[in-house]
Amino acid sequence: MSVNPLMLYARSRRLPLTLGALAAISASAAWAAYGFQDGLHFDHAARFLVLTPAPLLASAAVGVSLYTHAEELDPTAGRPWWPRRLVHLLALTALAVGLLALAVGLLAHAAPGHPEQFGAPAVARNVLGACGVTAGAAAVLGARLSWLPMAVYAGAVHLAAPRTPGGFAAVWAWWTQPGPQAAAWGVAAAAFLCGGALYVWRGARAEGSWT
């Protein structure tokens, strides 16, 4: 009986579970955004509360999918693995960006406030940057701990970032900046390019089997 290589790859990376997790995270983000807006009247702050947990969870789901359950088989492939890693990371990141931007963007049409600042552009930027950091962490720490650096950074930035956006804070605290901040977008894009390139080149760090 022949085995479909794509299905084998998807199962070894638990892609069905990852896709389900991204869908659930996006649905929860949309529900939370509407719930904050309707029940607590936080206007743009309602969106801001979604900008941190949703991208973190989405990037963690992407990072976990970079783990392989058959590491000893990968070196035996007749073709190089980097194109598969590249497509894998780009496809899941694009899906996460699209789903979460749509989820938060739906609120932007129904809520007052500043959707251009804390709406779909900001959440798309945060997902992009978080997925890059997570991918790089997977190459260094392994896929199962790939979520940790981004979570530590996000927590530290929320404690230390100034209330006024812009300036040098747009660089080191890009995670908390409004959507139109060009410098924040530049840092997020650089994080994705550097972290993604490291993962595509090296792959996730080898780990023991799941317990």
Backbone torsions as a table, in degrees:
resi	resn	phi	psi	omega
1	MET	NA	125.2	-178.9
2	SER	-75.8	148.9	-179.9
3	VAL	-113.0	128.7	178.4
4	ASN	-70.4	119.5	-177.8
5	PRO	-59.0	-36.8	-179.3
6	LEU	-66.1	-40.2	178.8
7	MET	-67.4	-38.8	178.5
8	LEU	-64.4	-42.1	178.2
9	TYR	-63.5	-45.1	-178.6
10	ALA	-62.1	-40.6	-179.5
11	ARG	-70.7	-37.1	-179.0
12	SER	-68.2	-25.4	178.4
13	ARG	-102.7	5.1	-178.7
14	ARG	53.2	43.0	-178.2
15	LEU	-64.2	-36.7	176.5
16	PRO	-57.6	-40.4	178.0
17	LEU	-67.7	-37.7	178.3
18	THR	-64.3	-44.2	178.7
19	LEU	-63.0	-41.0	177.1
20	GLY	-63.9	-39.3	179.1
21	ALA	-64.8	-42.5	179.0
22	LEU	-63.8	-39.9	178.0
23	ALA	-64.7	-42.5	-179.9
24	ALA	-66.6	-40.6	178.9
25	ILE	-63.6	-42.5	179.6
26	SER	-65.5	-42.7	178.3
27	ALA	-64.0	-40.8	178.5
28	SER	-65.5	-38.2	178.8
29	ALA	-63.8	-43.4	178.5
30	ALA	-64.1	-43.9	178.8
31	TRP	-63.1	-42.8	-179.4
32	ALA	-66.1	-40.9	-179.5
33	ALA	-62.4	-46.1	178.0
34	TYR	-66.5	-38.0	-179.3
35	GLY	-65.1	-43.6	177.0
36	PHE	-61.7	-43.7	-175.8
37	GLN	-66.9	-47.1	-175.1
38	ASP	-74.2	-38.5	-173.6
39	GLY	-91.6	-31.4	-173.3
40	LEU	-114.1	-9.3	177.5
41	HIS	54.7	50.5	-179.3
42	PHE	-90.7	1.4	-172.6
43	ASP	37.2	-120.7	-173.3
44	HIS	-66.4	-22.8	176.9
45	ALA	-65.0	-28.1	176.4
46	ALA	-61.2	-41.8	177.0
47	ARG	-66.7	-39.2	-177.9
48	PHE	-60.5	-36.2	179.6
49	LEU	-67.7	-20.3	178.2
50	VAL	-87.5	-20.5	-172.9
51	LEU	-69.0	-21.1	-178.3
52	THR	-95.2	-57.8	-174.9
53	PRO	-66.8	-39.0	-176.2
54	ALA	-65.1	-50.3	176.9
55	PRO	-62.6	-35.9	177.9
56	LEU	-63.0	-46.1	-179.9
57	LEU	-66.0	-40.5	-179.9
58	ALA	-64.5	-44.2	179.6
59	SER	-67.1	-33.1	176.7
60	ALA	-65.0	-40.6	177.6
61	ALA	-63.4	-41.5	177.0
62	VAL	-64.1	-42.6	-179.3
63	GLY	-62.6	-42.3	179.2
64	VAL	-62.6	-33.7	-179.3
65	SER	-68.7	-13.2	178.6
66	LEU	-77.8	-9.3	176.9
67	TYR	-75.8	141.4	176.4
68	THR	-115.6	141.7	-179.7
69	HIS	-94.7	3.9	-179.9
70	ALA	-140.2	59.8	-175.5
71	GLU	-62.3	-31.4	-177.6
72	GLU	-70.9	-17.6	179.8
73	LEU	-87.1	-24.7	-175.6
74	ASP	-59.8	-44.1	-179.3
75	PRO	-66.2	-15.5	-178.5
76	THR	-85.1	-4.7	-177.8
77	ALA	-65.8	145.2	-179.5
78	GLY	-76.7	-15.8	-179.1
79	ARG	-118.3	153.8	179.5
80	PRO	-64.0	150.5	-175.8
81	TRP	-88.0	-17.7	-173.8
82	TRP	-60.9	-35.6	177.0
83	PRO	-64.1	-35.5	177.7
84	ARG	-65.6	-43.1	178.5
85	ARG	-62.0	-41.2	-179.3
86	LEU	-63.1	-48.8	179.8
87	VAL	-63.4	-42.2	179.1
88	HIS	-56.5	-52.3	-176.6
89	LEU	-67.7	-44.3	-178.9
90	LEU	-64.4	-42.6	-177.5
91	ALA	-65.5	-46.4	-178.8
92	LEU	-69.5	-37.2	177.9
93	THR	-65.5	-44.6	178.9
94	ALA	-61.9	-39.7	178.7
95	LEU	-64.8	-44.5	179.7
96	ALA	-63.9	-43.2	178.0
97	VAL	-60.9	-47.0	-177.6
98	GLY	-64.4	-45.1	-177.2
99	LEU	-66.1	-45.3	-177.4
100	LEU	-74.0	-35.4	175.5
101	ALA	-63.9	-38.7	177.1
102	LEU	-66.0	-43.1	-178.3
103	ALA	-60.9	-46.2	180.0
104	VAL	-76.7	-32.1	178.8
105	GLY	-64.6	-30.6	177.1
106	LEU	-61.6	-37.8	178.0
107	LEU	-67.7	-34.3	-176.2
108	ALA	-61.1	-29.6	-179.4
109	HIS	-81.4	-17.3	-175.3
110	ALA	-109.4	-9.1	-172.5
111	ALA	-118.9	148.1	172.4
112	PRO	-75.7	-179.6	177.2
113	GLY	109.9	-137.4	-172.0
114	HIS	-133.0	73.7	-178.1
115	PRO	-63.2	-27.9	179.7
116	GLU	-70.2	-18.8	-179.4
117	GLN	-95.2	-45.9	-176.2
118	PHE	-124.5	37.9	178.1
119	GLY	-111.5	-139.7	-174.7
120	ALA	-58.3	-41.5	-179.7
121	PRO	-59.9	-41.6	-178.3
122	ALA	-68.3	-42.0	-178.7
123	VAL	-69.7	-35.1	177.0
124	ALA	-63.4	-42.5	177.9
125	ARG	-62.7	-44.1	-178.4
126	ASN	-65.5	-39.1	177.6
127	VAL	-64.8	-43.5	-179.5
128	LEU	-60.0	-51.4	-179.4
129	GLY	-64.5	-41.2	-179.1
130	ALA	-64.8	-39.1	178.7
131	CYS	-66.2	-34.6	177.0
132	GLY	-66.9	-45.7	178.2
133	VAL	-62.3	-41.5	-178.8
134	THR	-66.2	-40.2	178.3
135	ALA	-63.7	-44.1	177.2
136	GLY	-62.8	-39.1	178.4
137	ALA	-65.6	-33.4	177.8
138	ALA	-63.3	-35.9	179.1
139	ALA	-71.2	-28.1	-176.4
140	VAL	-96.1	-45.5	-174.2
141	LEU	-101.9	-20.1	-172.0
142	GLY	105.2	154.7	-173.7
143	ALA	-64.9	-34.0	-174.6
144	ARG	-70.8	-22.4	177.0
145	LEU	-109.4	11.5	-174.1
146	SER	-66.2	-21.7	-179.3
147	TRP	-75.9	-19.7	-168.2
148	LEU	-65.8	-50.1	-178.6
149	PRO	-58.5	-41.4	-179.0
150	MET	-67.7	-37.2	178.8
151	ALA	-65.9	-41.7	178.9
152	VAL	-65.0	-44.3	179.2
153	TYR	-61.3	-47.9	-177.7
154	ALA	-60.9	-42.1	178.8
155	GLY	-64.6	-42.9	-179.3
156	ALA	-66.1	-40.9	-178.5
157	VAL	-66.1	-39.0	179.4
158	HIS	-65.0	-27.5	177.6
159	LEU	-81.2	-31.6	-171.2
160	ALA	-106.4	-17.5	-173.6
161	ALA	-67.4	139.3	177.2
162	PRO	-70.0	157.6	179.4
163	ARG	-70.2	-32.3	-178.4
164	THR	-85.5	121.9	-179.2
165	PRO	-75.5	168.5	176.8
166	GLY	93.9	-175.3	-178.0
167	GLY	67.5	-153.8	-179.7
168	PHE	-68.1	-22.5	178.0
169	ALA	-62.6	-25.5	177.8
170	ALA	-64.6	-18.4	179.1
171	VAL	-91.6	-58.6	-174.3
172	TRP	-80.6	-21.1	178.6
173	ALA	-117.4	40.3	-177.7
174	TRP	-56.8	-27.9	-176.6
175	TRP	-61.0	-30.8	-174.2
176	THR	-102.7	3.0	-173.6
177	GLN	-81.3	155.0	173.8
178	PRO	-62.3	160.6	-176.6
179	GLY	-57.7	-40.1	-175.3
180	PRO	-74.5	-4.8	-176.8
181	GLN	-66.3	109.6	-177.5
182	ALA	-64.1	-39.4	-178.9
183	ALA	-63.5	-40.1	178.3
184	ALA	-63.9	-40.5	176.6
185	TRP	-63.0	-39.4	179.5
186	GLY	-62.8	-41.7	179.2
187	VAL	-67.5	-42.7	179.2
188	ALA	-62.4	-42.7	178.6
189	ALA	-64.8	-40.9	178.4
190	ALA	-64.5	-39.0	178.1
191	ALA	-62.5	-40.7	179.8
192	PHE	-68.3	-43.7	-178.6
193	LEU	-64.4	-46.4	-177.5
194	CYS	-70.1	-48.7	179.3
195	GLY	-64.3	-41.3	178.6
196	GLY	-65.2	-41.3	179.6
197	ALA	-64.0	-39.0	178.9
198	LEU	-64.0	-42.4	179.3
199	TYR	-67.3	-44.5	-179.0
200	VAL	-61.1	-37.6	-178.7
201	TRP	-73.7	-47.2	-172.7
202	ARG	-99.3	-26.9	-171.3
203	GLY	79.6	174.5	178.4
204	ALA	-71.0	144.9	178.4
205	ARG	-61.8	137.1	-178.9
206	ALA	-62.4	138.4	-179.8
207	GLU	-133.8	170.8	172.4
208	GLY	-74.8	174.7	179.4
209	SER	-68.7	156.4	174.2
210	TRP	-63.4	140.1	177.0
211	THR	-93.8	NA	NA
